[in-house]
Amino acid sequence: MLQSRWIKILRSLGLEFWLPLPLLGLAFWVGGGVVMDGILSRSGQSTNPLKVETLSVKQPRTIVLSIIAEIKKHQGVSRVRVKTASKTLKELEFEFPVTELSQLEAAISQELRLPIDDVRKLMRYKIIAAYSVF
């Protein structure tokens, strides 16, 4: 009789659902700890190394319209303006620490990734030898 009365009280309070929850929580906590301990205690050496494949992204070629180089021999630098046919990139500016024409052409060729013959065809030079006094 006493047992049936307690069962009726527990059912009325809904405790027959809530009482097993701490036991389930404890079981998950202990089980998770065992699994985590097993994972963390494994050695760091992998039998199958990770292979990474990279996709090369090709940059769109910009059409170069003209290259104007201003060579300042007294400062030892050359400033270069490159005009392009692109809508987003109309003009590029570079500064190179060279004043020799062949070195400058090679540097521009490398920077623009163009053949040196194409660079020579598009180049226009302005050589400034010294300060001018007026």
BAMAR-587436 format. One record per residue: residue number from 1; residue in one letter; chain; x, y, z of N, C-alpha, C, O in turn. Coordinates in nm, 2 decimals. Layout:
<NUM; 'A'; 'A'; <X; Y; Z>; <X; Y; Z>; <X; Y; Z>; <X; Y; Z>>
...
% end
This chain:
<1; 'M'; 'A'; <0.08; -0.12; 0.00>; <0.00; 0.00; 0.00>; <0.09; 0.13; 0.00>; <0.06; 0.22; -0.07>>
<2; 'L'; 'A'; <0.19; 0.12; 0.08>; <0.28; 0.24; 0.09>; <0.35; 0.25; -0.04>; <0.38; 0.37; -0.08>>
<3; 'Q'; 'A'; <0.39; 0.14; -0.10>; <0.46; 0.15; -0.23>; <0.37; 0.21; -0.34>; <0.42; 0.29; -0.42>>
<4; 'S'; 'A'; <0.25; 0.17; -0.35>; <0.16; 0.22; -0.45>; <0.13; 0.36; -0.43>; <0.11; 0.44; -0.53>>
<5; 'R'; 'A'; <0.12; 0.41; -0.30>; <0.09; 0.55; -0.28>; <0.21; 0.64; -0.32>; <0.19; 0.74; -0.38>>
<6; 'W'; 'A'; <0.34; 0.59; -0.30>; <0.45; 0.67; -0.35>; <0.46; 0.67; -0.50>; <0.49; 0.77; -0.56>>
<7; 'I'; 'A'; <0.42; 0.56; -0.56>; <0.42; 0.56; -0.71>; <0.32; 0.66; -0.76>; <0.34; 0.73; -0.86>>
<8; 'K'; 'A'; <0.20; 0.67; -0.70>; <0.10; 0.76; -0.74>; <0.15; 0.91; -0.73>; <0.12; 0.99; -0.81>>
<9; 'I'; 'A'; <0.22; 0.93; -0.61>; <0.27; 1.07; -0.59>; <0.37; 1.10; -0.69>; <0.38; 1.21; -0.75>>
<10; 'L'; 'A'; <0.47; 1.01; -0.72>; <0.57; 1.03; -0.82>; <0.51; 1.06; -0.96>; <0.56; 1.15; -1.03>>
<11; 'R'; 'A'; <0.41; 0.98; -0.99>; <0.35; 1.00; -1.13>; <0.28; 1.13; -1.13>; <0.28; 1.20; -1.24>>
<12; 'S'; 'A'; <0.21; 1.18; -1.03>; <0.14; 1.30; -1.03>; <0.24; 1.42; -1.04>; <0.21; 1.52; -1.10>>
<13; 'L'; 'A'; <0.36; 1.41; -0.99>; <0.46; 1.51; -1.00>; <0.54; 1.50; -1.13>; <0.62; 1.60; -1.16>>
<14; 'G'; 'A'; <0.54; 1.39; -1.20>; <0.61; 1.37; -1.32>; <0.76; 1.33; -1.29>; <0.84; 1.34; -1.37>>
<15; 'L'; 'A'; <0.78; 1.29; -1.16>; <0.92; 1.26; -1.12>; <0.97; 1.13; -1.18>; <1.09; 1.10; -1.18>>
<16; 'E'; 'A'; <0.88; 1.04; -1.22>; <0.93; 0.92; -1.28>; <1.01; 0.94; -1.41>; <1.09; 0.86; -1.45>>
<17; 'F'; 'A'; <0.99; 1.06; -1.47>; <1.07; 1.10; -1.59>; <1.19; 1.17; -1.55>; <1.30; 1.15; -1.61>>
<18; 'W'; 'A'; <1.19; 1.26; -1.44>; <1.30; 1.34; -1.40>; <1.40; 1.26; -1.32>; <1.52; 1.30; -1.32>>
<19; 'L'; 'A'; <1.37; 1.16; -1.25>; <1.46; 1.09; -1.16>; <1.57; 1.02; -1.23>; <1.68; 1.02; -1.19>>
<20; 'P'; 'A'; <1.55; 0.95; -1.35>; <1.66; 0.89; -1.42>; <1.75; 0.98; -1.50>; <1.86; 0.94; -1.54>>
<21; 'L'; 'A'; <1.72; 1.11; -1.51>; <1.80; 1.20; -1.59>; <1.94; 1.22; -1.53>; <2.03; 1.22; -1.60>>
<22; 'P'; 'A'; <1.95; 1.24; -1.40>; <2.09; 1.25; -1.34>; <2.17; 1.13; -1.37>; <2.29; 1.14; -1.39>>
<23; 'L'; 'A'; <2.11; 1.01; -1.36>; <2.19; 0.89; -1.39>; <2.23; 0.88; -1.54>; <2.34; 0.84; -1.57>>
<24; 'L'; 'A'; <2.14; 0.92; -1.63>; <2.18; 0.93; -1.77>; <2.29; 1.03; -1.79>; <2.39; 1.01; -1.87>>
<25; 'G'; 'A'; <2.29; 1.15; -1.73>; <2.39; 1.25; -1.74>; <2.52; 1.20; -1.69>; <2.63; 1.22; -1.75>>
<26; 'L'; 'A'; <2.52; 1.13; -1.58>; <2.64; 1.07; -1.52>; <2.70; 0.97; -1.62>; <2.82; 0.96; -1.63>>
<27; 'A'; 'A'; <2.62; 0.89; -1.68>; <2.67; 0.79; -1.77>; <2.73; 0.85; -1.89>; <2.83; 0.81; -1.94>>
<28; 'F'; 'A'; <2.67; 0.96; -1.95>; <2.73; 1.03; -2.06>; <2.86; 1.09; -2.03>; <2.95; 1.10; -2.11>>
<29; 'W'; 'A'; <2.87; 1.15; -1.91>; <2.99; 1.22; -1.86>; <3.10; 1.12; -1.85>; <3.21; 1.15; -1.90>>
<30; 'V'; 'A'; <3.08; 1.01; -1.79>; <3.18; 0.91; -1.77>; <3.22; 0.85; -1.91>; <3.34; 0.83; -1.94>>
<31; 'G'; 'A'; <3.12; 0.81; -1.99>; <3.15; 0.76; -2.12>; <3.23; 0.86; -2.21>; <3.32; 0.82; -2.28>>
<32; 'G'; 'A'; <3.19; 0.98; -2.21>; <3.26; 1.08; -2.28>; <3.41; 1.10; -2.24>; <3.50; 1.12; -2.32>>
<33; 'G'; 'A'; <3.43; 1.09; -2.11>; <3.56; 1.10; -2.05>; <3.65; 0.99; -2.10>; <3.77; 1.01; -2.13>>
<34; 'V'; 'A'; <3.59; 0.87; -2.10>; <3.67; 0.75; -2.15>; <3.70; 0.76; -2.29>; <3.82; 0.73; -2.33>>
<35; 'V'; 'A'; <3.61; 0.80; -2.38>; <3.63; 0.82; -2.52>; <3.74; 0.93; -2.54>; <3.83; 0.91; -2.62>>
<36; 'M'; 'A'; <3.73; 1.04; -2.47>; <3.82; 1.15; -2.49>; <3.96; 1.11; -2.45>; <4.06; 1.15; -2.51>>
<37; 'D'; 'A'; <3.97; 1.04; -2.34>; <4.10; 0.99; -2.29>; <4.17; 0.90; -2.40>; <4.29; 0.91; -2.42>>
<38; 'G'; 'A'; <4.09; 0.81; -2.46>; <4.14; 0.73; -2.56>; <4.19; 0.80; -2.68>; <4.29; 0.77; -2.74>>
<39; 'I'; 'A'; <4.11; 0.91; -2.72>; <4.15; 0.99; -2.84>; <4.28; 1.07; -2.81>; <4.37; 1.07; -2.89>>
<40; 'L'; 'A'; <4.29; 1.13; -2.69>; <4.40; 1.21; -2.66>; <4.53; 1.13; -2.63>; <4.64; 1.19; -2.64>>
<41; 'S'; 'A'; <4.51; 1.01; -2.59>; <4.63; 0.93; -2.56>; <4.69; 0.86; -2.68>; <4.80; 0.80; -2.67>>
<42; 'R'; 'A'; <4.63; 0.87; -2.80>; <4.69; 0.82; -2.92>; <4.81; 0.89; -2.96>; <4.83; 1.01; -2.93>>
<43; 'S'; 'A'; <4.90; 0.82; -3.03>; <5.02; 0.89; -3.08>; <4.98; 0.99; -3.19>; <4.88; 0.97; -3.26>>
<44; 'G'; 'A'; <5.07; 1.09; -3.21>; <5.05; 1.19; -3.31>; <5.08; 1.15; -3.45>; <5.05; 1.22; -3.55>>
<45; 'Q'; 'A'; <5.15; 1.03; -3.47>; <5.19; 0.98; -3.60>; <5.07; 0.93; -3.67>; <5.00; 0.84; -3.62>>
<46; 'S'; 'A'; <5.04; 0.98; -3.79>; <4.94; 0.92; -3.87>; <5.00; 0.83; -3.97>; <5.10; 0.85; -4.03>>
<47; 'T'; 'A'; <4.93; 0.72; -4.00>; <4.98; 0.62; -4.10>; <4.95; 0.67; -4.24>; <5.03; 0.64; -4.33>>
<48; 'N'; 'A'; <4.85; 0.75; -4.26>; <4.82; 0.80; -4.39>; <4.84; 0.95; -4.39>; <4.76; 1.02; -4.33>>
<49; 'P'; 'A'; <4.95; 1.01; -4.44>; <4.96; 1.15; -4.44>; <4.86; 1.22; -4.52>; <4.81; 1.17; -4.62>>
<50; 'L'; 'A'; <4.82; 1.34; -4.48>; <4.72; 1.42; -4.55>; <4.78; 1.47; -4.68>; <4.89; 1.53; -4.68>>
<51; 'K'; 'A'; <4.71; 1.45; -4.79>; <4.75; 1.50; -4.92>; <4.67; 1.63; -4.95>; <4.55; 1.63; -4.94>>
<52; 'V'; 'A'; <4.74; 1.73; -4.99>; <4.67; 1.86; -5.02>; <4.69; 1.89; -5.17>; <4.81; 1.88; -5.22>>
<53; 'E'; 'A'; <4.58; 1.91; -5.23>; <4.59; 1.95; -5.38>; <4.56; 2.09; -5.39>; <4.46; 2.14; -5.34>>
<54; 'T'; 'A'; <4.64; 2.17; -5.45>; <4.62; 2.31; -5.47>; <4.58; 2.33; -5.62>; <4.63; 2.27; -5.71>>
<55; 'L'; 'A'; <4.49; 2.42; -5.63>; <4.44; 2.46; -5.76>; <4.51; 2.59; -5.80>; <4.51; 2.69; -5.73>>
<56; 'S'; 'A'; <4.57; 2.59; -5.91>; <4.64; 2.71; -5.96>; <4.54; 2.81; -6.02>; <4.46; 2.77; -6.11>>
<57; 'V'; 'A'; <4.53; 2.93; -5.97>; <4.44; 3.03; -6.02>; <4.52; 3.11; -6.12>; <4.62; 3.18; -6.08>>
<58; 'K'; 'A'; <4.48; 3.11; -6.24>; <4.54; 3.19; -6.34>; <4.49; 3.34; -6.33>; <4.37; 3.36; -6.33>>
<59; 'Q'; 'A'; <4.58; 3.43; -6.33>; <4.54; 3.57; -6.33>; <4.51; 3.61; -6.47>; <4.58; 3.57; -6.57>>
<60; 'P'; 'A'; <4.40; 3.68; -6.49>; <4.37; 3.73; -6.63>; <4.48; 3.82; -6.68>; <4.53; 3.91; -6.61>>
<61; 'R'; 'A'; <4.52; 3.80; -6.81>; <4.62; 3.88; -6.87>; <4.57; 4.02; -6.89>; <4.46; 4.04; -6.95>>
<62; 'T'; 'A'; <4.64; 4.12; -6.86>; <4.61; 4.26; -6.89>; <4.68; 4.30; -7.01>; <4.80; 4.27; -7.03>>
<63; 'I'; 'A'; <4.62; 4.37; -7.10>; <4.68; 4.42; -7.22>; <4.75; 4.55; -7.19>; <4.69; 4.65; -7.14>>
<64; 'V'; 'A'; <4.88; 4.55; -7.21>; <4.96; 4.67; -7.19>; <4.96; 4.76; -7.31>; <4.99; 4.71; -7.42>>
<65; 'L'; 'A'; <4.92; 4.89; -7.29>; <4.92; 4.98; -7.41>; <5.05; 5.05; -7.42>; <5.10; 5.07; -7.53>>
<66; 'S'; 'A'; <5.10; 5.10; -7.31>; <5.23; 5.17; -7.32>; <5.31; 5.17; -7.19>; <5.25; 5.15; -7.08>>
<67; 'I'; 'A'; <5.44; 5.18; -7.20>; <5.52; 5.18; -7.08>; <5.61; 5.31; -7.09>; <5.69; 5.32; -7.19>>
<68; 'I'; 'A'; <5.60; 5.39; -7.00>; <5.68; 5.52; -7.00>; <5.78; 5.51; -6.88>; <5.73; 5.50; -6.76>>
<69; 'A'; 'A'; <5.90; 5.52; -6.90>; <6.01; 5.51; -6.80>; <6.08; 5.65; -6.78>; <6.12; 5.70; -6.88>>
<70; 'E'; 'A'; <6.08; 5.70; -6.66>; <6.15; 5.82; -6.63>; <6.28; 5.78; -6.55>; <6.26; 5.74; -6.43>>
<71; 'I'; 'A'; <6.39; 5.79; -6.61>; <6.52; 5.75; -6.55>; <6.59; 5.87; -6.48>; <6.62; 5.96; -6.55>>
<72; 'K'; 'A'; <6.61; 5.86; -6.35>; <6.67; 5.97; -6.28>; <6.81; 5.92; -6.24>; <6.83; 5.85; -6.14>>
<73; 'K'; 'A'; <6.91; 5.95; -6.32>; <7.05; 5.90; -6.30>; <7.11; 5.95; -6.17>; <7.18; 5.88; -6.10>>
<74; 'H'; 'A'; <7.08; 6.08; -6.14>; <7.14; 6.14; -6.02>; <7.08; 6.08; -5.89>; <7.15; 6.08; -5.79>>
<75; 'Q'; 'A'; <6.96; 6.02; -5.89>; <6.90; 5.96; -5.78>; <6.92; 5.81; -5.78>; <6.90; 5.74; -5.68>>
<76; 'G'; 'A'; <6.95; 5.75; -5.90>; <6.98; 5.61; -5.91>; <6.85; 5.53; -5.91>; <6.85; 5.41; -5.88>>
<77; 'V'; 'A'; <6.74; 5.59; -5.95>; <6.61; 5.52; -5.96>; <6.54; 5.54; -6.09>; <6.57; 5.64; -6.16>>
<78; 'S'; 'A'; <6.45; 5.46; -6.13>; <6.37; 5.47; -6.25>; <6.22; 5.46; -6.21>; <6.19; 5.36; -6.14>>
<79; 'R'; 'A'; <6.14; 5.55; -6.25>; <6.00; 5.54; -6.22>; <5.93; 5.50; -6.35>; <5.96; 5.56; -6.46>>
<80; 'V'; 'A'; <5.84; 5.40; -6.34>; <5.78; 5.35; -6.46>; <5.63; 5.36; -6.45>; <5.57; 5.32; -6.35>>
<81; 'R'; 'A'; <5.56; 5.41; -6.56>; <5.42; 5.41; -6.56>; <5.37; 5.31; -6.67>; <5.42; 5.32; -6.79>>
<82; 'V'; 'A'; <5.28; 5.23; -6.64>; <5.23; 5.13; -6.74>; <5.08; 5.16; -6.76>; <5.01; 5.15; -6.66>>
<83; 'K'; 'A'; <5.04; 5.18; -6.88>; <4.90; 5.21; -6.91>; <4.84; 5.08; -6.97>; <4.90; 5.02; -7.06>>
<84; 'T'; 'A'; <4.72; 5.04; -6.92>; <4.66; 4.91; -6.96>; <4.53; 4.94; -7.02>; <4.47; 5.05; -7.01>>
<85; 'A'; 'A'; <4.47; 4.83; -7.09>; <4.34; 4.84; -7.15>; <4.23; 4.79; -7.06>; <4.12; 4.78; -7.10>>
<86; 'S'; 'A'; <4.27; 4.76; -6.94>; <4.17; 4.71; -6.84>; <4.08; 4.82; -6.79>; <4.12; 4.93; -6.77>>
<87; 'K'; 'A'; <3.95; 4.78; -6.76>; <3.86; 4.88; -6.71>; <3.88; 4.90; -6.56>; <3.86; 5.01; -6.51>>
<88; 'T'; 'A'; <3.93; 4.80; -6.49>; <3.95; 4.81; -6.35>; <4.09; 4.86; -6.31>; <4.10; 4.93; -6.20>>
<89; 'L'; 'A'; <4.19; 4.84; -6.39>; <4.32; 4.88; -6.36>; <4.38; 4.95; -6.48>; <4.43; 4.89; -6.58>>
<90; 'K'; 'A'; <4.36; 5.08; -6.48>; <4.40; 5.17; -6.59>; <4.55; 5.20; -6.60>; <4.61; 5.20; -6.70>>
<91; 'E'; 'A'; <4.62; 5.21; -6.48>; <4.76; 5.25; -6.48>; <4.83; 5.19; -6.36>; <4.77; 5.18; -6.25>>
<92; 'L'; 'A'; <4.95; 5.14; -6.39>; <5.04; 5.09; -6.28>; <5.16; 5.18; -6.27>; <5.21; 5.23; -6.37>>
<93; 'E'; 'A'; <5.21; 5.19; -6.15>; <5.33; 5.27; -6.13>; <5.43; 5.18; -6.05>; <5.40; 5.12; -5.95>>
<94; 'F'; 'A'; <5.56; 5.18; -6.10>; <5.67; 5.11; -6.04>; <5.78; 5.20; -6.02>; <5.80; 5.30; -6.08>>
<95; 'E'; 'A'; <5.87; 5.16; -5.92>; <5.99; 5.23; -5.90>; <6.10; 5.13; -5.88>; <6.09; 5.04; -5.79>>
<96; 'F'; 'A'; <6.20; 5.13; -5.97>; <6.31; 5.03; -5.97>; <6.44; 5.10; -5.93>; <6.47; 5.22; -5.97>>
<97; 'P'; 'A'; <6.53; 5.03; -5.85>; <6.66; 5.09; -5.82>; <6.76; 5.07; -5.92>; <6.88; 5.04; -5.89>>
<98; 'V'; 'A'; <6.73; 5.08; -6.05>; <6.83; 5.07; -6.16>; <6.81; 5.18; -6.26>; <6.71; 5.24; -6.27>>
<99; 'T'; 'A'; <6.92; 5.21; -6.32>; <6.92; 5.32; -6.43>; <6.97; 5.27; -6.56>; <6.95; 5.34; -6.66>>
<100; 'E'; 'A'; <7.03; 5.15; -6.57>; <7.07; 5.09; -6.70>; <6.95; 5.04; -6.77>; <6.86; 4.98; -6.71>>
<101; 'L'; 'A'; <6.94; 5.07; -6.90>; <6.82; 5.03; -6.98>; <6.80; 4.88; -6.98>; <6.68; 4.84; -6.97>>
<102; 'S'; 'A'; <6.90; 4.80; -7.00>; <6.88; 4.66; -7.01>; <6.83; 4.60; -6.87>; <6.74; 4.51; -6.87>>
<103; 'Q'; 'A'; <6.88; 4.65; -6.76>; <6.84; 4.61; -6.63>; <6.69; 4.65; -6.61>; <6.61; 4.57; -6.55>>
<104; 'L'; 'A'; <6.66; 4.77; -6.65>; <6.52; 4.82; -6.63>; <6.42; 4.74; -6.72>; <6.32; 4.71; -6.67>>
<105; 'E'; 'A'; <6.46; 4.71; -6.84>; <6.37; 4.63; -6.93>; <6.35; 4.49; -6.87>; <6.24; 4.44; -6.87>>
<106; 'A'; 'A'; <6.46; 4.43; -6.81>; <6.45; 4.30; -6.75>; <6.36; 4.30; -6.63>; <6.28; 4.21; -6.61>>
<107; 'A'; 'A'; <6.37; 4.41; -6.55>; <6.29; 4.42; -6.43>; <6.14; 4.44; -6.46>; <6.05; 4.38; -6.40>>
<108; 'I'; 'A'; <6.11; 4.52; -6.56>; <5.98; 4.54; -6.61>; <5.92; 4.41; -6.67>; <5.80; 4.38; -6.64>>
<109; 'S'; 'A'; <6.00; 4.34; -6.75>; <5.96; 4.22; -6.81>; <5.92; 4.12; -6.70>; <5.82; 4.05; -6.71>>
<110; 'Q'; 'A'; <6.00; 4.11; -6.59>; <5.97; 4.02; -6.49>; <5.85; 4.06; -6.41>; <5.77; 3.97; -6.37>>
<111; 'E'; 'A'; <5.83; 4.18; -6.38>; <5.72; 4.23; -6.30>; <5.59; 4.22; -6.38>; <5.49; 4.18; -6.32>>
<112; 'L'; 'A'; <5.59; 4.24; -6.51>; <5.46; 4.23; -6.58>; <5.44; 4.10; -6.65>; <5.34; 4.07; -6.70>>
<113; 'R'; 'A'; <5.54; 4.01; -6.63>; <5.54; 3.87; -6.69>; <5.51; 3.88; -6.84>; <5.43; 3.81; -6.90>>
<114; 'L'; 'A'; <5.59; 3.97; -6.91>; <5.59; 3.98; -7.05>; <5.72; 3.95; -7.11>; <5.82; 3.96; -7.04>>
<115; 'P'; 'A'; <5.72; 3.90; -7.23>; <5.86; 3.88; -7.30>; <5.93; 4.01; -7.31>; <5.87; 4.12; -7.33>>
<116; 'I'; 'A'; <6.06; 4.01; -7.30>; <6.14; 4.13; -7.31>; <6.13; 4.20; -7.44>; <6.14; 4.33; -7.44>>
<117; 'D'; 'A'; <6.10; 4.13; -7.55>; <6.08; 4.20; -7.68>; <5.96; 4.28; -7.68>; <5.95; 4.39; -7.74>>
<118; 'D'; 'A'; <5.85; 4.23; -7.62>; <5.73; 4.31; -7.61>; <5.75; 4.44; -7.52>; <5.69; 4.54; -7.55>>
<119; 'V'; 'A'; <5.82; 4.42; -7.42>; <5.85; 4.54; -7.33>; <5.93; 4.64; -7.41>; <5.90; 4.76; -7.40>>
<120; 'R'; 'A'; <6.03; 4.60; -7.49>; <6.11; 4.70; -7.57>; <6.02; 4.77; -7.67>; <6.05; 4.89; -7.70>>
<121; 'K'; 'A'; <5.92; 4.70; -7.73>; <5.84; 4.76; -7.83>; <5.75; 4.87; -7.77>; <5.71; 4.97; -7.83>>
<122; 'L'; 'A'; <5.71; 4.85; -7.64>; <5.62; 4.94; -7.57>; <5.68; 5.05; -7.49>; <5.62; 5.15; -7.45>>
<123; 'M'; 'A'; <5.81; 5.04; -7.48>; <5.89; 5.14; -7.39>; <5.91; 5.27; -7.45>; <5.94; 5.28; -7.57>>
<124; 'R'; 'A'; <5.89; 5.38; -7.37>; <5.93; 5.51; -7.41>; <6.02; 5.56; -7.29>; <5.98; 5.54; -7.17>>
<125; 'Y'; 'A'; <6.13; 5.63; -7.32>; <6.22; 5.67; -7.21>; <6.23; 5.82; -7.20>; <6.21; 5.89; -7.29>>
<126; 'K'; 'A'; <6.25; 5.86; -7.07>; <6.28; 6.00; -7.04>; <6.39; 6.00; -6.94>; <6.37; 5.96; -6.83>>
<127; 'I'; 'A'; <6.51; 6.04; -6.99>; <6.63; 6.03; -6.91>; <6.66; 6.17; -6.85>; <6.67; 6.27; -6.92>>
<128; 'I'; 'A'; <6.67; 6.18; -6.72>; <6.70; 6.30; -6.65>; <6.84; 6.28; -6.59>; <6.86; 6.20; -6.50>>
<129; 'A'; 'A'; <6.94; 6.36; -6.65>; <7.08; 6.34; -6.61>; <7.11; 6.41; -6.48>; <7.18; 6.35; -6.40>>
<130; 'A'; 'A'; <7.07; 6.53; -6.47>; <7.11; 6.61; -6.35>; <7.00; 6.71; -6.32>; <6.91; 6.73; -6.40>>
<131; 'Y'; 'A'; <7.02; 6.78; -6.21>; <6.93; 6.89; -6.18>; <6.95; 7.00; -6.28>; <7.06; 7.03; -6.32>>
<132; 'S'; 'A'; <6.84; 7.06; -6.32>; <6.85; 7.18; -6.41>; <6.81; 7.31; -6.33>; <6.72; 7.31; -6.25>>
<133; 'V'; 'A'; <6.89; 7.41; -6.36>; <6.87; 7.54; -6.29>; <6.83; 7.64; -6.39>; <6.89; 7.65; -6.50>>
<134; 'F'; 'A'; <6.72; 7.70; -6.36>; <6.66; 7.80; -6.46>; <6.68; 7.94; -6.40>; <6.64; 8.04; -6.46>>
% end
